[in-house]
Amino acid sequence: MALEHARTTSSRTWAGLDWLAGSVDLWSLIEEMDWRSRAPSIDGFETDVTTFEGLAAHLRAYGPKRKRDDDHTADGELVVGKRNPFVPADGIVISLVQAAFCYFFAGTGLVLAAEAAPGSFYAYRFMLHNVFGDNAGMIEIGGELTQRKGGRPSLRFELTGLGCALYEQRGDACADHAQRWLALRAKLASIDTLLSRTDIAFDDFDGTRNLALARCMYELGEFDYRFAGERKRPEAKGFEDYGSGKGSTFYVGHSSSEKQLRVYEKGKKAGDPDSPWVRWEVQLKGSTRRRVSLDVLSDPMAYMRGAFACLDFVSSCVQRLVVANEVSKATLKSIKRHVKRMYGASLYQFVRLAPSAEALLDLIEMISTDKVPRWMKNAGRLTWADVSGIDQCPDSMENNDER
């Protein structure tokens, strides 16, 4: 009865995409973008990159190489991996990446890095950021190891949780978020996309569906599956915070498998030890045996419920902006607690000594720094009411630092 009550009780929730990664057929993307008609010309460059063979050969020239039988050291030892010295991206590579960025992410608030770094398998990795420089994803291109069958070059993209939020919002909290993902799905479907990873998150801001529920469901066998006619139970593990207030986590499934469930205390991990906010997150990975369908972009909640049938309670009731605000509130409580612990005694004396409110304000302005702190960069749309309304934040510390 208690289990059913926890699963069916209404609470403030949100569900949606929180990570997206995959690769596309670069030549199909070039045709879709009509890039060849505006490809840059480079003096002294002999290869015609507007042809399939020329572009494929050009991108093969950079990045990690396959192991070959003649790859030996001077002592005759076989080289197990070979990486050429990093060569900065030329105008062709930069033009391709910029065109791909505009095709997928123009007007989303994402910013493309001006310079590339070496990738793990791809030759070049261009990071994506928000306007404050926080990591929001990447675009990778080039390299012999990244070409598909027939020598077709590929391009890899990745959006982190921040990247997904920026793409979904596009600065308008009231717009139709589903339409944006549907538009992206349509673009990806036309250029032979293979999704490698998709994370779908379900947030219970009131903590009705908590870690205790997840553990109970596991013990009752609700995550069990059948394989070769036998009932199997996926592996599970947990990390406890042991009352530290930093947040516990419970995993069902292995991180390298095609699907894994993570349940963790998101609010506590954001800095509020009293937050009830719990996140359920399903990670889907593509493999040679099973692909992640592009339909996950149009109906992520259905795929979350499909990954584990017992997650039938997953639904979305609020906009993503609420998620950003919940993170902000948890962080604000942590910041105010820190300020009180470290500087509370000094602030109290400033208030007592100030002859007027204007004098106190002048002092605050004098010791302030005109910079945006890290915790404020992704704080959603906070107002003073949000800051002053957090009433439970500071601990009453008996031994405040006397600074």
C-alpha positions as CSV (number, residue, x, y, z in Angstrom):
1,M,0.0,0.0,0.0
2,A,2.8,2.4,0.9
3,L,4.6,1.6,-2.3
4,E,1.5,2.2,-4.4
5,H,0.9,5.5,-2.6
6,A,4.4,6.8,-3.3
7,R,4.0,5.9,-7.0
8,T,0.6,7.5,-7.5
9,T,0.8,10.5,-5.2
10,S,0.8,13.8,-7.2
11,S,3.8,16.1,-6.8
12,R,5.6,18.7,-8.8
13,T,7.5,16.9,-11.5
14,W,9.4,17.4,-14.8
15,A,10.7,15.0,-17.4
16,G,12.7,15.5,-20.5
17,L,16.0,15.1,-22.3
18,D,19.2,15.8,-20.3
19,W,22.0,14.5,-22.5
20,L,22.2,13.8,-26.3
21,A,25.1,12.4,-28.3
22,G,25.5,10.9,-31.7
23,S,27.1,11.0,-35.1
24,V,25.9,11.9,-38.6
25,D,27.0,11.1,-42.1
26,L,29.1,14.2,-42.9
27,W,28.6,14.0,-46.6
28,S,24.8,13.8,-46.3
29,L,25.0,16.8,-43.9
30,I,27.1,18.7,-46.5
31,E,24.5,18.1,-49.1
32,E,21.8,19.2,-46.8
33,M,23.6,22.4,-45.9
34,D,24.7,23.1,-49.5
35,W,28.2,23.7,-48.1
36,R,30.1,22.8,-51.3
37,S,28.8,26.0,-53.1
38,R,30.5,28.1,-50.4
39,A,33.5,26.0,-49.4
40,P,36.5,28.2,-48.7
41,S,39.5,28.1,-51.1
42,I,43.0,27.9,-49.5
43,D,46.1,29.0,-51.4
44,G,48.4,26.1,-52.2
45,F,45.7,23.6,-51.3
46,E,45.7,21.0,-54.1
47,T,42.9,18.6,-52.9
48,D,39.4,19.4,-54.2
49,V,37.4,19.1,-50.9
50,T,34.1,19.6,-52.8
51,T,34.3,16.0,-54.0
52,F,33.6,13.1,-51.8
53,E,37.0,11.5,-52.3
54,G,38.9,14.7,-51.8
55,L,37.1,15.6,-48.5
56,A,37.4,12.1,-47.1
57,A,41.1,12.0,-47.9
58,H,41.6,15.4,-46.3
59,L,39.8,14.5,-43.1
60,R,41.7,11.1,-42.9
61,A,45.0,12.9,-42.8
62,Y,44.6,14.1,-39.3
63,G,44.0,12.5,-35.9
64,P,44.6,9.0,-34.6
65,K,45.5,6.3,-37.0
66,R,44.7,2.6,-37.2
67,K,47.4,0.1,-36.1
68,R,49.3,-1.3,-39.0
69,D,51.6,-4.3,-39.3
70,D,54.6,-2.1,-40.0
71,D,54.0,0.1,-36.9
72,H,57.1,-0.9,-34.9
73,T,59.6,1.0,-32.8
74,A,63.3,1.1,-33.5
75,D,63.6,-1.9,-31.2
76,G,61.1,-3.9,-33.2
77,E,58.3,-3.6,-30.6
78,L,54.7,-3.4,-32.0
79,V,53.0,0.0,-31.6
80,V,49.6,-0.6,-30.2
81,G,48.3,2.8,-30.9
82,K,49.5,5.7,-33.0
83,R,48.6,9.3,-32.8
84,N,50.0,12.0,-35.1
85,P,51.1,15.3,-33.7
86,F,48.2,17.7,-33.3
87,V,47.9,20.0,-36.3
88,P,45.6,23.1,-35.8
89,A,42.3,22.9,-37.8
90,D,42.5,24.5,-41.2
91,G,40.0,26.7,-42.9
92,I,38.2,23.7,-44.4
93,V,37.6,22.0,-41.1
94,I,36.6,25.3,-39.4
95,S,34.2,26.1,-42.2
96,L,32.5,22.7,-41.9
97,V,32.1,22.9,-38.2
98,Q,30.7,26.4,-38.3
99,A,28.2,25.4,-40.9
100,A,27.2,22.4,-38.9
101,F,26.8,24.5,-35.8
102,C,24.6,27.0,-37.5
103,Y,22.5,24.2,-39.1
104,F,21.8,22.5,-35.8
105,F,22.1,25.1,-33.1
106,A,21.8,28.6,-34.5
107,G,19.8,30.9,-32.1
108,T,19.9,28.6,-29.2
109,G,22.2,30.5,-26.9
110,L,25.0,28.0,-27.5
111,V,28.4,29.4,-28.4
112,L,31.0,27.5,-30.6
113,A,34.6,27.6,-29.5
114,A,36.9,29.5,-32.0
115,E,39.7,26.9,-31.8
116,A,39.8,23.1,-31.7
117,A,41.4,20.7,-29.3
118,P,42.4,17.1,-30.2
119,G,39.7,14.6,-29.7
120,S,40.0,11.0,-28.4
121,F,38.9,9.3,-31.7
122,Y,38.1,12.3,-33.8
123,A,40.9,14.6,-35.0
124,Y,39.3,17.8,-33.8
125,R,37.0,18.7,-30.9
126,F,35.2,22.1,-30.9
127,M,33.6,22.8,-27.5
128,L,30.1,24.3,-27.1
129,H,29.5,26.7,-24.2
130,N,26.9,29.1,-22.8
131,V,27.7,32.8,-22.8
132,F,29.6,32.4,-19.5
133,G,31.9,29.7,-20.9
134,D,30.4,26.7,-19.1
135,N,30.6,23.4,-21.0
136,A,27.4,22.6,-22.9
137,G,28.6,20.1,-25.4
138,M,30.9,19.6,-28.4
139,I,31.2,19.0,-32.1
140,E,33.9,16.6,-33.3
141,I,35.2,16.0,-36.9
142,G,38.0,14.3,-38.8
143,G,40.2,11.3,-38.3
144,E,40.8,7.9,-39.9
145,L,39.1,6.0,-37.1
146,T,35.8,7.9,-37.4
147,Q,34.9,7.1,-41.0
148,R,32.0,4.8,-41.7
149,K,31.7,2.0,-44.2
150,G,32.8,3.0,-47.6
151,G,35.1,5.6,-46.2
152,R,32.3,8.0,-45.5
153,P,33.4,10.7,-43.0
154,S,31.3,11.4,-40.0
155,L,30.7,14.3,-37.6
156,R,29.9,13.8,-33.9
157,F,27.8,16.1,-31.7
158,E,27.0,16.1,-28.0
159,L,24.8,18.2,-25.8
160,T,25.2,18.0,-22.0
161,G,22.4,18.7,-19.6
162,L,23.1,22.5,-19.9
163,G,23.2,22.2,-23.7
164,C,19.8,20.4,-23.8
165,A,18.4,23.1,-21.5
166,L,19.7,25.9,-23.7
167,Y,18.5,24.2,-26.9
168,E,15.0,23.6,-25.4
169,Q,14.6,27.1,-24.0
170,R,16.1,29.3,-26.7
171,G,15.4,32.2,-24.4
172,D,11.7,31.7,-24.4
173,A,10.3,29.8,-21.5
174,C,6.8,29.8,-22.9
175,A,7.6,28.4,-26.4
176,D,6.6,24.9,-27.5
177,H,9.7,22.9,-26.4
178,A,8.5,19.7,-28.1
179,Q,8.5,21.4,-31.5
180,R,12.2,22.2,-31.1
181,W,13.1,18.6,-30.5
182,L,10.8,17.5,-33.4
183,A,12.6,19.9,-35.7
184,L,16.0,18.5,-34.6
185,R,14.7,15.0,-35.1
186,A,13.7,15.8,-38.7
187,K,17.1,17.2,-39.5
188,L,18.9,14.2,-38.0
189,A,16.7,11.7,-39.8
190,S,17.7,13.1,-43.1
191,I,21.4,12.7,-42.6
192,D,21.8,9.1,-41.4
193,T,22.2,9.8,-37.7
194,L,23.3,7.2,-35.1
195,L,22.5,8.2,-31.5
196,S,25.2,6.9,-29.1
197,R,23.8,8.2,-25.8
198,T,20.6,9.7,-24.6
199,D,19.8,10.6,-21.0
200,I,16.2,11.1,-19.9
201,A,15.5,12.7,-16.6
202,F,12.5,12.7,-14.3
203,D,12.5,15.2,-11.5
204,D,10.3,14.9,-8.4
205,F,10.8,18.2,-6.6
206,D,8.8,17.2,-3.6
207,G,10.7,13.9,-3.1
208,T,7.6,11.7,-3.1
209,R,9.3,9.2,-5.3
210,N,12.6,9.0,-3.4
211,L,15.6,6.6,-3.1
212,A,13.7,4.4,-0.6
213,L,11.1,3.8,-3.3
214,A,13.7,2.9,-5.8
215,R,15.4,0.4,-3.5
216,C,12.0,-1.1,-2.5
217,M,11.1,-1.5,-6.2
218,Y,14.4,-3.3,-6.8
219,E,14.0,-5.6,-3.8
220,L,10.5,-6.5,-5.0
221,G,11.9,-7.5,-8.4
222,E,10.2,-4.7,-10.4
223,F,13.4,-4.2,-12.5
224,D,13.8,-7.9,-13.3
225,Y,13.8,-9.1,-16.9
226,R,13.7,-12.3,-18.8
227,F,16.7,-13.7,-20.7
228,A,16.8,-17.0,-22.4
229,G,13.7,-18.0,-20.6
230,E,15.0,-17.2,-17.2
231,R,14.2,-14.4,-14.8
232,K,17.2,-12.1,-14.3
233,R,17.8,-9.3,-11.9
234,P,20.1,-6.5,-13.0
235,E,23.0,-5.5,-10.8
236,A,22.6,-2.6,-8.5
237,K,24.8,-0.5,-6.3
238,G,24.4,2.6,-4.2
239,F,26.5,5.4,-2.7
240,E,25.4,6.7,0.7
241,D,26.1,10.2,2.0
242,Y,25.7,8.8,5.6
243,G,23.9,11.9,6.8
244,S,26.4,14.4,5.4
245,G,23.7,16.1,3.4
246,K,25.7,15.8,0.1
247,G,23.2,13.4,-1.4
248,S,23.0,9.6,-2.0
249,T,22.7,7.7,-5.3
250,F,21.2,4.4,-6.3
251,Y,22.1,2.6,-9.6
252,V,20.2,-0.2,-11.5
253,G,22.2,-1.7,-14.3
254,H,25.8,-1.3,-15.4
255,S,27.1,2.0,-16.9
256,S,28.4,0.1,-20.0
257,S,25.1,-1.6,-20.7
258,E,22.5,-0.4,-23.1
259,K,20.4,1.1,-20.3
260,Q,21.0,2.2,-16.8
261,L,18.9,3.9,-14.2
262,R,20.3,6.4,-11.8
263,V,18.3,7.7,-8.8
264,Y,19.9,10.5,-6.8
265,E,19.2,13.3,-4.5
266,K,19.6,16.2,-6.9
267,G,18.8,19.0,-4.5
268,K,21.3,17.9,-2.0
269,K,24.0,17.5,-4.6
270,A,23.2,21.0,-5.7
271,G,24.1,22.3,-2.2
272,D,20.9,22.1,-0.2
273,P,21.2,19.4,2.5
274,D,17.5,19.8,3.3
275,S,16.2,19.6,-0.3
276,P,13.7,16.7,-1.0
277,W,14.3,16.9,-4.8
278,V,15.1,13.5,-6.3
279,R,16.0,12.8,-9.9
280,W,15.4,9.5,-11.8
281,E,17.6,9.3,-14.8
282,V,17.6,6.7,-17.5
283,Q,20.7,6.5,-19.7
284,L,20.3,4.8,-23.1
285,K,23.3,3.8,-25.2
286,G,23.4,2.7,-28.8
287,S,25.3,-0.5,-29.7
288,T,25.8,-2.8,-32.7
289,R,23.0,-4.9,-31.4
290,R,20.5,-2.2,-30.7
291,R,20.2,1.4,-31.9
292,V,18.6,4.3,-30.0
293,S,15.7,5.5,-32.1
294,L,15.4,9.1,-33.0
295,D,11.8,8.9,-31.8
296,V,13.3,9.4,-28.3
297,L,13.5,13.1,-29.2
298,S,9.8,13.4,-29.8
299,D,8.6,11.3,-26.8
300,P,11.4,10.9,-24.3
301,M,9.0,9.9,-21.4
302,A,7.7,7.0,-23.4
303,Y,11.2,5.7,-23.9
304,M,12.0,6.1,-20.2
305,R,8.9,4.1,-19.3
306,G,9.8,1.6,-22.0
307,A,13.3,1.1,-20.6
308,F,11.9,0.0,-17.2
309,A,8.2,-0.9,-17.2
310,C,8.0,-0.1,-13.5
311,L,8.6,3.6,-14.2
312,D,5.0,4.0,-15.2
313,F,4.7,7.1,-13.0
314,V,6.9,9.2,-15.3
315,S,5.2,12.3,-16.6
316,S,6.0,15.9,-17.1
317,C,4.0,18.7,-15.3
318,V,6.3,21.8,-15.3
319,Q,8.6,23.6,-17.7
320,R,12.3,23.2,-17.7
321,L,12.6,26.7,-16.3
322,V,11.3,25.3,-13.0
323,V,14.2,22.9,-13.0
324,A,16.7,25.8,-13.3
325,N,14.9,27.6,-10.5
326,E,15.0,24.6,-8.2
327,V,18.8,24.3,-8.8
328,S,19.1,28.0,-8.1
329,K,17.2,27.8,-4.8
330,A,19.2,24.9,-3.6
331,T,22.4,26.7,-4.5
332,L,21.3,29.9,-2.9
333,K,20.7,28.1,0.4
334,S,24.2,26.8,0.2
335,I,25.7,30.2,-0.6
336,K,23.8,32.0,2.2
337,R,24.9,29.3,4.6
338,H,28.5,29.7,3.5
339,V,28.3,33.5,3.8
340,K,26.9,33.3,7.3
341,R,29.5,30.7,8.5
342,M,32.4,32.6,7.0
343,Y,31.5,36.3,7.3
344,G,28.3,36.4,9.5
345,A,30.1,37.9,12.5
346,S,31.8,40.6,10.4
347,L,28.6,41.5,8.6
348,Y,26.8,41.8,11.9
349,Q,29.4,44.2,13.2
350,F,29.2,46.3,10.0
351,V,25.4,46.6,10.5
352,R,25.9,47.7,14.1
353,L,28.6,50.3,13.3
354,A,26.9,51.8,10.2
355,P,25.3,55.2,11.1
356,S,22.7,54.8,8.4
357,A,21.3,52.4,5.7
358,E,23.0,54.5,3.0
359,A,26.4,54.2,4.7
360,L,26.0,50.5,4.9
361,L,25.0,50.3,1.2
362,D,28.1,52.4,0.3
363,L,30.3,49.9,2.2
364,I,28.7,46.9,0.5
365,E,29.3,48.5,-2.9
366,M,32.9,49.3,-2.0
367,I,33.8,45.7,-1.0
368,S,31.8,44.1,-3.9
369,T,33.3,42.9,-7.1
370,D,31.6,43.5,-10.4
371,K,31.7,39.9,-11.6
372,V,29.1,37.2,-12.1
373,P,29.7,34.3,-9.6
374,R,29.6,30.8,-11.0
375,W,26.5,29.9,-9.0
376,M,24.6,32.7,-10.7
377,K,25.5,31.9,-14.3
378,N,22.9,29.2,-14.7
379,A,20.5,30.5,-12.1
380,G,17.4,30.8,-14.3
381,R,15.4,34.0,-13.7
382,L,16.1,34.8,-10.1
383,T,14.7,37.9,-8.4
384,W,15.3,39.4,-5.0
385,A,12.1,37.7,-3.8
386,D,13.8,34.4,-4.6
387,V,16.9,35.4,-2.6
388,S,15.1,36.9,0.4
389,G,12.5,34.2,0.4
390,I,14.9,31.4,1.2
391,D,14.3,31.4,4.9
392,Q,15.8,28.1,6.0
393,C,19.2,28.6,4.5
394,P,21.7,29.5,7.2
395,D,22.7,27.2,10.0
396,S,22.8,28.8,13.3
397,M,26.5,28.3,13.9
398,E,27.7,29.1,17.4
399,N,31.3,29.5,16.3
400,N,31.2,31.8,13.3
401,D,34.5,32.7,11.7
402,E,35.5,36.1,13.2
403,R,36.6,37.6,9.8
